[in-house]
């Protein structure tokens, strides 16, 4: 009998494994409960400026937008309507947040960042600077997160610059996902 020596290697998951996990995390996200689109939009703020020539409305100071289950909070919210009638918005804050019930589920999706852009024509949400998206107990963090609702594709990225550790050494900024196990019944 021959004995073969086997060198054991610890296999580290490739970056594609983590990308796959991220896409699985977002695969079933629906940012809007379908009924929300039919509900009126209510916006509260300290001031409001409407520019009909540019089809824009600017809301400033403790802004709260509500449409059905969607709630956006910001310091400033700019809403634009393009020539085709699609809505686009930019919310700015320190931070700005959104929360919305997922369609057909008793679960919410929440996002936080310094800036959140919504493109109504392309149905994309962009979250900038210290971006976090939470769905149930799962969380994705990065410097920038984009979600394409039509294609059901999400992508998180981190700034290529390096921050400093407490000891002054360079530390590369990275994305992070926390995916909790599903509870079995």
C-alpha positions in Angstrom: 0.0 0.0 0.0 1.3 3.4 -1.0 0.9 6.4 1.2 0.6 9.7 -0.5 1.5 12.9 1.3 -1.1 15.6 0.8 -0.3 19.2 1.4 -3.2 20.9 3.0 -4.0 24.4 1.9 -6.5 26.8 3.4 -8.7 27.9 0.5 -9.7 31.5 0.8 -12.9 32.5 -1.0 -12.2 34.6 -4.0 -13.6 38.1 -4.4 -16.1 36.6 -6.8 -17.5 34.6 -4.0 -18.2 37.8 -2.0 -19.6 39.5 -5.1 -22.0 36.5 -5.5 -23.0 36.8 -1.9 -23.7 40.4 -2.3 -25.9 39.8 -5.4 -27.7 37.0 -3.6 -28.4 39.5 -0.7 -30.0 42.0 -3.1 -31.5 39.6 -5.6 -35.0 39.8 -4.2 -35.0 43.5 -3.1 -37.9 45.5 -4.2 -37.3 49.1 -3.1 -41.0 50.0 -3.5 -44.1 48.3 -2.3 -46.2 48.4 -5.5 -49.1 50.2 -3.8 -46.7 53.1 -2.8 -46.5 54.4 -6.3 -50.2 55.1 -6.3 -50.1 57.0 -3.0 -49.7 60.8 -2.8 -46.3 62.3 -1.9 -46.3 64.5 1.2 -43.2 66.6 1.9 -42.6 68.6 5.1 -39.7 71.0 5.4 -38.8 74.4 6.9 -38.6 76.0 3.5 -39.7 75.2 -0.1 -38.7 76.7 -3.4 -40.5 75.8 -6.6 -38.9 76.7 -10.0 -41.5 75.9 -12.7 -39.1 76.9 -15.5 -36.7 74.2 -14.5 -39.3 71.8 -13.2 -37.6 71.6 -9.8 -38.6 71.9 -6.2 -36.1 72.4 -3.4 -37.0 71.6 0.2 -34.7 72.6 3.0 -34.5 72.1 6.8 -35.6 68.8 8.5 -37.1 67.4 5.3 -39.5 64.4 5.6 -40.9 62.9 2.5 -43.7 60.3 2.9 -45.3 58.2 0.1 -47.1 55.2 1.4 -44.5 53.1 3.3 -41.6 55.2 1.9 -40.0 57.7 4.3 -37.1 59.9 3.3 -35.4 62.2 5.8 -32.8 64.8 4.8 -31.5 68.3 5.4 -32.1 69.1 1.7 -34.2 67.4 -1.0 -34.3 68.5 -4.6 -37.0 66.9 -6.8 -36.8 67.3 -10.6 -39.2 66.1 -13.3 -37.6 65.4 -16.8 -39.3 66.2 -20.1 -40.7 62.6 -20.2 -42.4 63.1 -16.8 -40.0 60.9 -14.8 -39.1 62.0 -11.2 -35.5 62.4 -10.1 -34.4 63.4 -6.6 -31.3 64.1 -4.6 -31.4 64.1 -0.8 -28.5 65.5 1.2 -28.0 65.2 4.9 -25.7 64.3 7.7 -27.0 61.7 7.2 -29.9 61.3 4.8 -32.0 58.1 5.1 -34.8 56.2 3.5 -37.0 53.4 4.7 -39.6 51.4 2.8 -41.6 48.3 3.2 -40.7 45.5 0.8 -43.5 44.4 -1.6 -45.5 41.5 -0.2 -43.3 41.0 2.9 -43.4 42.1 6.5 -39.8 43.5 6.1 -38.3 46.9 5.4 -35.3 48.0 3.5 -33.4 51.0 4.9 -30.6 53.1 3.5 -28.3 55.7 4.9 -25.6 57.9 3.4 -24.6 61.5 3.0 -26.3 61.7 -0.4 -29.0 59.6 -2.0 -30.0 60.0 -5.7 -33.0 58.4 -7.3 -33.4 58.2 -11.0 -37.0 57.6 -11.8 -36.4 57.0 -15.5 -33.8 54.2 -15.0 -35.3 53.2 -11.6 -31.9 53.3 -9.9 -30.9 54.4 -6.4 -27.4 55.7 -5.7 -26.2 56.1 -2.1 -22.9 58.0 -1.5 -20.4 58.4 1.3 -20.7 56.0 4.3 -23.4 54.2 2.5 -25.3 51.4 4.3 -28.3 49.4 3.1 -30.1 47.1 5.5 -32.7 44.5 4.6 -34.1 42.6 7.5 -31.0 41.6 9.6 -28.6 41.8 6.6 -26.4 44.8 6.0 -24.2 46.0 3.2 -21.7 48.9 3.7 -19.4 50.8 1.4 -18.6 54.3 0.2 -21.0 54.0 -2.7 -24.0 51.6 -3.3 -26.1 51.5 -6.4 -29.2 49.4 -6.9 -30.8 48.9 -10.3 -34.4 47.9 -9.6 -35.2 46.9 -13.2 -32.2 44.5 -13.5 -32.3 43.6 -9.8 -28.5 44.2 -9.6 -26.8 45.9 -6.8 -23.1 46.9 -6.4 -21.2 48.3 -3.5 -17.8 50.0 -3.8 -15.3 51.6 -1.6 -13.1 54.6 -2.2 -9.7 53.6 -3.5 -8.0 56.1 -1.2 -6.6 54.8 2.0 -7.5 56.0 5.5 -5.3 56.0 8.5 -5.3 53.5 11.4 -4.9 54.8 14.9 -1.2 54.2 14.7 -0.9 56.3 11.5 -0.4 53.4 9.1 -2.4 53.3 5.9 -5.6 51.2 5.9 -7.4 50.4 2.7 -11.1 51.1 2.8 -13.3 48.2 1.9 -16.9 47.2 1.4 -18.5 45.0 4.1 -21.5 42.6 4.1 -23.1 41.1 7.2 -25.4 38.3 6.2 -27.2 36.6 9.0 -28.5 33.0 8.9 -32.1 32.6 8.2 -34.1 31.3 11.1 -35.7 27.9 10.5 -39.2 27.2 11.8 
